[in-house]
């Protein structure tokens, strides 16, 4: 991690160096509190997704807000979470390879660790690693509920893997991983709800196959920030894995939102400086692809109506202004809402956390992004 810090405690936003990743703490905390309120009185566990933030400090705050633990995507992320004091971590992904499995098993000496499978051979490899480490791992069978990425087909293929898990002395069948990731950014409310309805059918078919084999399914985990209340409506899930809700991004803002879905606030920004006005009609920022991901589209310029990001390169973002819109000034600092928060976070070493709003607020604390680059 770079030794240079982008800000100092007490600095106003206008003095933060750029490009920097900035959290509006007030909006962040409102998002943090809104999630448990939205599911109050329901028999539902929250396992917050740490792949979004990669920061044990945020994970601990999610746990204090009611989460039972976190999930992540990589063993290295799980290591960062456990090192940061998180005691219950699910790697909501497949882990393949002897070195990764050895690390995963060692981690289970320090915390409750889970992992997902969709292959019988992988189960054997995980069991061998757990046995060698003298630990028991929680293992979830991943079901393909429509995303067409990982996971076995619903029904009997799920039961077949569960039976293999039940036969292992070093593995514990913990339930099903059933995440419809493709549904998170379906724009229409009704189409999103319909996608989750089909996913629920896959879950029910899988639970029926498990029951026919005499296997109890304690947990069905999945769901994301864009759909979790639709999973709750179906009654097929009893654990959710929202991640982006704490920050939100420009892509989520394009979704249609309606009851019962809660609309969370933008709380994560890339602060950038206008570094050039040499060409008439556009402004250039010092925050390009190395500061903000564009896989889900360019960042949105925050609270500058009529000003749009039109092009992004390694170190620059080009802005254009509609007719009649205020044009950015040379040296002006602007806030960008990332197109996709998760990969944007992975580009930075620090969160600069601001209290009191993004106009008049000041830096309250800096949090290290401990799991930055933890992709192995």
Secondary structure, 3 states (H helix, E strand, C coil): CCCCCCCCCCCEHHHCCCCEEEEEHHHHHHHHHHHHHHCCCCCCEEEEECCCCCCHHHHHHHHHCCCCEEEECCHHHHHHHHHCCCCEEEEEEECCCHHHHHHHHHHCCCCEEEEEECCHHHHHHHHHHHHHHCCCEEEEEEECCCCCCCCECCCHHHHHHHHHHHCCCCEEEEEEECCCHHHHHCCCHHHHHHHHHHHHHHHHHHHHHHHHCCCCCCEEEECCCCCHHHHHHHCCCCEECCCHHHCCCCCHHHCCCCCCCCCCCCCEEEEEEEEECCCCCEEEECCCCCCCCCCCCCCEECCCCCEEEEEECCCCEEEEECCCCCCCCCCCEEEEECCCHHHHHCCCCEEEEEECCCCCCEEEEEEECCCCCCCC
